[in-house]
């Protein structure tokens, strides 16, 4: 199927898979590609990925999307990526030195405790906008340097490079860069200035020379592998949650987007970047040229990952579990998915996963329902805290795989007593960065961000009717967060 139109290629490099979309000049999706990627768990709480497997998955997904189309018709590329995951590589050769330490990895708990004990906890959050937690990149980078460059000589000399996935995919001898929104997730960036903070670098013992140059979201670069896409430019890079926010066309505070992926991200734009100590992150959404846009976000560690876990222990695939949940009666069974602690708004790395209210009447269907409920309840907690600090969120725009679940979307609307808007596509991380890339390449105009048709879920239960579920959840959370430590 040869074309003569201008095509936009979007790469969404996620935790469990790399997906690609090919869009025509009317922003219609005309082709897709997808390649799964694996994880390894070399120790308790450790989650790693192979950087070469990630890069290969990108090119395999590209090849799938381009089947039947001419590469010469692709005029621009956009990249959306998993965010806080980091790795080290040799700057000269471009070869990886370390595995990718995943954003889900919790091996750096002791480093975070060390920083907290030094009295720097509040200062870290004040400067970076992020609570001190193993999820973010700074303690991971510190861990990697302690292992691979304990004297910091190679880092200080410029021989080593560290970066997030966007840095890895666009690396070259002449380019070691990071998009500013991704940089704001490292916990090393001053989010007021958009520059690396010397104070944060000192706190985490990281030389400036090992870090990439911070670039705008519409900085022009190229993919690393020569010949894969010829000279086609990458004109847009956004972290996955930021890309989804952009794709929904959210340009002002008041609306929030929720991405239901491996974890979940609740994000809304803000004009305020003052510290709140609320458990809600302050971050940079994107920067178009020198114009920085800020956001607030709640990061939930386990959403789709909870269903994947349940699939592994039951032997039932996720689709079957979702189907079972639809017909399950609600019981007192609840799952607190604190597999690696809890994220927003609690940021409790010591919390333990918990099953509560379990009886002999509970089977796979009830477990599946409890897993789905845990996703909606965590989002509920984050939105309530966001509104308590002045976000004034009155509706949710949703995306991600689990957003296709009608029961989850209705429950979310009931719990929050607000409308949930679900667009026809769930690929908003890929679409958002495609929209920005196409705007930069003048394939289409800025009005491409106007949302198309959405399915609206409105509350069908009252606050009183969902009160019991929320009360049980609070009790379960308390048990998970106060699990006795071994003597």
C-alpha positions in Angstrom: 0.0 0.0 0.0 2.3 2.8 -1.2 1.4 6.3 -0.3 2.5 9.8 -1.3 1.3 11.5 1.8 3.3 12.9 4.7 3.4 10.3 7.5 4.1 10.7 11.2 5.7 7.8 13.1 5.2 7.6 16.9 7.2 5.4 19.2 5.9 4.6 22.6 8.6 2.8 24.6 6.8 1.4 27.7 7.6 -0.9 30.5 6.2 -4.1 29.1 6.2 -3.3 25.3 7.3 -0.9 22.6 4.4 0.2 20.5 4.4 2.3 17.3 1.8 4.2 15.4 1.8 5.4 11.8 -0.5 8.4 11.2 -1.4 10.0 7.9 -1.7 13.8 7.3 -5.2 13.9 8.8 -3.8 12.3 12.0 -5.6 9.1 11.3 -3.9 5.9 12.6 -3.2 3.8 9.5 -0.8 1.2 10.9 0.6 -0.2 14.2 3.5 -2.2 15.5 4.2 -3.8 18.9 7.0 -5.8 20.5 7.0 -7.1 24.0 10.0 -6.7 26.3 10.9 -8.7 29.3 12.0 -7.9 32.9 14.4 -9.7 35.2 14.3 -9.9 39.0 17.9 -10.7 40.2 17.0 -10.0 43.8 14.1 -9.1 46.0 12.8 -5.6 45.0 15.2 -5.5 42.0 13.6 -5.0 38.5 15.9 -4.8 35.5 15.6 -4.7 31.7 18.1 -5.3 28.9 18.8 -2.0 27.2 19.7 -3.8 23.9 16.4 -5.7 24.0 14.6 -2.4 24.5 16.4 -0.8 21.5 15.8 -3.9 19.3 12.1 -3.8 20.3 11.9 -0.2 19.0 13.1 -1.2 15.5 11.0 -4.3 15.4 7.9 -2.3 16.2 8.9 0.3 13.6 9.3 -2.4 11.0 5.9 -3.7 11.7 4.2 -0.3 11.5 6.0 0.5 8.2 5.0 -2.8 6.5 3.4 -1.9 3.2 4.4 1.8 3.4 7.4 3.7 2.0 9.9 4.9 4.6 10.5 7.9 2.4 6.9 9.1 3.2 7.7 9.4 6.9 8.6 13.0 7.6 9.0 13.1 11.3 9.2 10.8 14.4 8.0 11.3 18.0 9.2 9.3 21.0 7.2 8.7 24.2 9.1 6.7 26.9 9.0 5.1 30.3 10.5 7.8 32.6 12.5 7.2 35.7 14.3 4.0 34.4 18.0 4.6 33.9 21.2 3.0 32.7 24.9 3.7 32.1 26.8 3.4 28.8 30.2 4.1 27.3 29.9 7.6 25.8 32.5 6.8 23.0 31.3 3.4 21.9 27.6 3.8 22.8 27.6 0.3 24.4 25.6 -0.3 27.5 27.6 -0.8 30.7 24.7 -1.6 33.0 21.2 -3.0 32.8 18.3 -0.6 32.8 17.2 -0.2 36.4 13.5 0.1 36.2 11.3 2.8 37.7 9.6 0.1 39.7 12.9 -1.0 41.3 13.3 -0.5 45.0 16.9 -1.4 45.6 17.8 2.2 46.6 15.7 2.3 49.7 18.9 2.5 51.9 20.3 5.3 49.8 17.0 7.2 50.3 17.2 6.5 54.0 20.8 7.8 54.1 19.8 11.1 52.3 16.9 11.5 54.7 19.1 10.9 57.8 21.4 13.6 56.5 18.6 16.1 56.8 18.2 16.7 53.1 14.7 15.2 52.6 12.8 18.4 52.6 15.4 20.2 50.4 15.3 17.4 47.8 11.5 17.8 47.5 11.7 21.6 47.5 14.1 21.7 44.6 13.0 18.8 42.5 9.3 18.7 43.2 9.5 15.0 44.0 9.4 13.2 47.3 12.4 11.2 48.3 11.7 7.7 47.1 13.4 4.8 45.3 11.1 5.3 42.3 13.0 8.3 41.0 16.3 8.3 39.1 18.7 10.1 41.4 19.2 7.3 43.9 19.3 4.8 41.1 22.1 6.8 39.3 23.9 7.0 42.7 23.7 3.2 43.0 24.9 2.6 39.4 27.9 4.9 39.9 28.7 3.3 43.3 28.8 -0.1 41.5 30.5 0.8 38.2 32.5 4.0 39.0 32.9 4.2 42.8 35.7 6.8 42.5 33.7 8.8 40.0 36.9 9.2 37.8 35.2 7.9 34.7 32.2 10.0 35.2 34.1 13.2 35.9 36.3 12.6 32.8 33.3 12.3 30.5 33.9 8.6 29.6 30.5 7.5 31.1 27.0 8.6 30.1 23.9 8.1 32.2 20.4 8.7 31.0 16.7 7.7 30.8 15.3 5.8 27.9 14.9 8.8 25.6 18.6 9.5 26.1 19.5 5.9 25.3 17.5 5.8 22.1 18.9 9.1 20.7 22.5 8.7 21.9 25.5 9.3 19.6 29.0 10.6 19.9 27.7 14.1 19.3 24.5 13.8 21.3 24.0 13.0 24.9 20.7 14.7 25.7 17.5 14.4 27.8 14.1 16.0 27.3 13.3 18.4 30.1 10.1 16.6 31.3 12.1 13.3 31.6 14.9 15.3 33.3 12.4 16.6 35.8 11.7 13.0 36.9 15.3 12.3 37.8 15.1 14.3 41.0 18.2 16.1 39.9 16.6 19.0 38.1 15.6 22.3 39.6 12.1 22.5 38.3 11.9 26.3 38.7 14.9 26.9 36.4 14.7 23.7 34.3 18.5 23.2 34.9 20.5 20.6 36.7 20.8 21.5 40.4 24.4 21.6 41.8 22.9 21.1 45.3 21.0 18.0 44.3 24.0 16.6 42.5 26.0 17.1 45.7 23.4 15.4 47.8 23.3 12.3 45.6 27.1 12.3 44.9 26.7 12.5 41.1 29.1 14.4 38.9 27.6 16.9 36.4 29.8 15.5 33.6 28.0 12.1 33.5 24.6 13.7 32.9 23.0 14.6 29.5 22.3 18.1 28.2 18.7 19.1 29.0 16.7 19.9 25.9 13.2 21.1 25.1 10.4 18.7 24.2 10.6 19.8 20.5 14.4 19.6 20.2 15.4 18.1 16.9 17.5 14.9 17.1 17.7 11.4 15.6 17.4 7.7 16.7 20.8 6.1 17.5 20.8 3.2 15.1 22.2 4.3 11.7 20.1 3.5 8.7 17.0 2.5 10.6 15.1 5.6 9.6 17.7 7.3 7.5 17.8 11.0 8.2 14.2 11.3 9.4 14.3 13.7 12.4 12.9 13.1 15.8 11.0 16.4 16.6 9.1 15.5 19.8 10.1 13.6 22.9 7.8 13.4 26.0 7.7 11.1 29.0 4.7 8.7 28.6 2.4 10.4 31.1 3.3 13.9 29.8 2.6 12.7 26.2 -0.9 11.4 27.3 -1.6 14.7 29.0 -0.6 16.6 25.8 -2.6 14.2 23.6 -5.8 14.8 25.5 -5.5 18.4 24.6 -5.4 19.5 28.3 -4.0 23.1 28.2 -5.4 24.5 31.4 -5.9 23.4 35.0 -9.2 21.8 36.0 -9.1 18.7 33.9 -6.8 15.7 34.8 -5.8 12.7 32.8 -5.4 9.2 34.2 -3.2 6.7 32.4 -4.0 3.1 33.4 -0.8 1.2 32.5 1.6 -1.0 34.4 1.3 1.7 37.1 -1.1 4.7 36.9 -0.4 8.4 36.5 -2.8 11.1 37.5 -1.7 14.4 36.0 -3.0 17.9 35.7 -1.5 21.2 34.6 -0.8 23.8 37.3 0.3 27.4 37.4 1.7 26.9 40.9 5.0 25.1 41.6 5.3 25.9 45.3 6.1 22.9 47.6 3.1 21.4 49.4 4.5 18.3 51.2 1.2 16.6 50.1 2.6 13.5 48.5 1.8 14.9 45.1 4.7 15.5 42.7 5.5 18.8 41.0 7.0 18.2 37.6 7.6 19.8 34.2 5.0 18.7 31.7 6.8 19.9 28.6 8.8 22.8 27.2 8.1 24.1 23.7 11.2 26.0 23.0 12.0 28.0 26.2 8.4 28.0 27.4 8.1 25.6 30.3 4.7 24.2 31.4 4.4 22.7 34.9 2.1 20.0 36.2 1.2 18.1 39.3 1.1 14.3 39.3 0.3 11.4 41.5 2.3 8.2 40.6 0.7 4.8 41.4 3.1 2.0 41.3 0.8 -1.0 40.6 -2.3 -0.9 38.4 -2.1 -3.2 35.4 0.8 -4.9 37.2 -1.7 -6.1 39.9 -3.7 -7.9 37.2 -0.5 -9.3 35.7 0.5 -10.6 39.2 -2.9 -12.2 39.7 -2.7 -13.8 36.2 0.6 -15.4 37.1 -0.6 -16.9 40.3 -4.0 -18.1 39.0 -2.8 -19.2 35.5 -5.7 -17.2 34.0 -4.9 -14.6 31.4 -5.8 -11.0 32.1 -8.7 -10.9 29.7 -10.3 -13.9 31.5 -9.8 -12.2 34.9 -11.5 -9.0 33.7 -14.4 -11.1 32.4 -14.8 -12.9 35.7 -14.7 -9.6 37.6 -17.6 -8.3 35.6 -19.9 -10.9 37.1 -18.5 -11.2 40.6 -20.5 -10.0 43.6 -18.7 -7.5 45.8 -17.3 -9.0 49.0 -15.1 -7.6 51.7 -12.0 -8.9 49.9 -9.5 -6.1 49.2 -6.0 -6.1 47.7 -3.5 -3.5 48.6 -0.9 -3.9 45.8 2.1 -2.6 47.7 4.5 -5.1 46.1 7.3 -2.5 46.2 5.8 -0.1 48.7 3.2 2.5 47.9 3.5 5.5 45.7 1.4 8.7 45.7 0.0 10.1 47.9 1.6 7.9 50.6 5.2 7.4 49.3 5.7 4.5 51.8 8.5 2.3 50.7 8.0 0.1 53.8 4.3 -0.8 53.1 3.6 -4.4 52.4 1.2 -6.0 49.9 -2.0 -7.0 51.7 -5.1 -9.2 51.3 -7.9 -8.3 53.7 -11.4 -9.6 54.2 -10.6 -13.0 52.7 -13.2 -15.8 53.2 -13.7 -19.3 51.8 -16.4 -17.8 49.5 -13.7 -15.8 47.6 -12.5 -17.3 44.3 -10.8 -16.1 41.2 -13.7 -13.8 40.2 -13.7 -12.1 43.6 -9.9 -11.7 43.5 -10.2 -10.2 40.0 -12.8 -7.7 41.2 -10.6 -6.7 44.2 -7.6 -6.2 41.9 -9.6 -3.9 39.6 -11.1 -2.0 42.6 -7.6 -1.4 44.0 -6.7 0.5 40.8 -9.8 2.8 41.1 -9.3 3.3 44.8 -5.7 4.4 44.4 -6.7 6.9 41.8 -9.4 8.1 44.1 -6.9 8.8 46.9 -4.6 10.8 44.5 -7.4 13.0 43.1 -8.7 13.8 46.6 -5.3 15.0 47.7 -4.8 17.0 44.4 -8.1 18.8 45.1 -7.2 19.4 48.7 -4.1 21.5 47.5 -6.1 23.5 45.0 -6.1 21.6 41.8 -9.9 21.8 41.5 -10.2 18.8 39.2 -13.8 18.3 38.0 -13.4 15.6 35.3 -11.0 12.9 34.2 -9.7 12.1 30.7 -8.6 8.5 30.6 -6.3 6.3 28.5 -4.1 3.2 28.8 -5.1 -0.5 28.4 -7.3 -0.8 31.6 -9.4 2.2 30.5 -11.2 -0.1 28.1 -12.8 -1.8 31.2 -16.3 -0.3 31.5 -16.6 -1.6 35.1 -13.4 0.1 36.2 -14.4 3.4 34.5 -17.9 3.3 36.1 -16.4 2.6 39.5 -13.9 5.4 39.1 -16.8 7.8 38.3 -18.8 6.6 41.3 -15.9 6.8 43.7 -14.9 10.4 42.7 -18.4 11.6 41.9 -17.2 13.1 38.7 -17.4 12.5 34.9 -14.9 10.2 33.3 -14.2 10.8 29.6 -12.9 7.9 27.6 -11.8 8.6 24.0 -12.1 6.0 21.3 -8.3 5.3 21.4 -6.4 4.3 24.5 -3.0 5.0 22.9 -2.7 8.6 24.1 1.0 8.4 25.0 1.8 7.5 21.4 -0.8 9.9 20.1 0.3 12.8 22.2 3.9 12.7 21.0 2.7 12.1 17.4 0.6 15.3 17.6 3.5 17.3 18.8 5.9 15.9 16.2 3.4 16.6 13.4 2.9 20.1 14.6 6.6 20.7 14.6 6.9 19.3 11.1 3.9 21.3 9.9 2.0 18.2 8.9 -1.0 19.6 10.7 -1.9 22.6 12.8 -2.3 23.0 16.6 -6.0 22.5 16.5 -5.3 18.8 16.1 -5.4 18.7 19.9 -9.2 19.2 19.9 -10.6 15.9 21.3 -12.8 13.7 19.2 -15.7 11.7 20.4 -15.6 10.3 24.0 -17.7 8.0 26.0 -18.8 9.6 29.2 -19.2 7.7 32.5 -21.3 9.7 35.0 -21.8 8.7 38.7 -24.5 6.1 39.2 -24.0 5.7 42.9 -24.1 8.3 45.7 -21.3 9.1 48.0 -23.1 7.2 50.8 -23.3 4.1 48.5 -19.5 4.0 47.9 -18.6 5.0 51.5 -18.3 1.5 52.7 -15.8 0.5 50.0 -13.7 3.6 50.8 -13.8 2.9 54.5 -12.7 -0.7 54.0 -9.9 0.5 51.8 -8.7 2.9 54.4 -8.5 0.1 57.0 -6.7 -2.1 54.5 -4.2 0.6 53.7 -3.5 1.2 57.4 -2.7 -2.5 57.8 -0.4 -2.5 54.8 1.4 0.6 56.1 1.8 -0.6 59.6 2.9 -4.1 58.9 5.1 -5.2 61.9 8.9 -5.2 61.1 10.8 -8.4 62.0 12.7 -8.2 65.2 
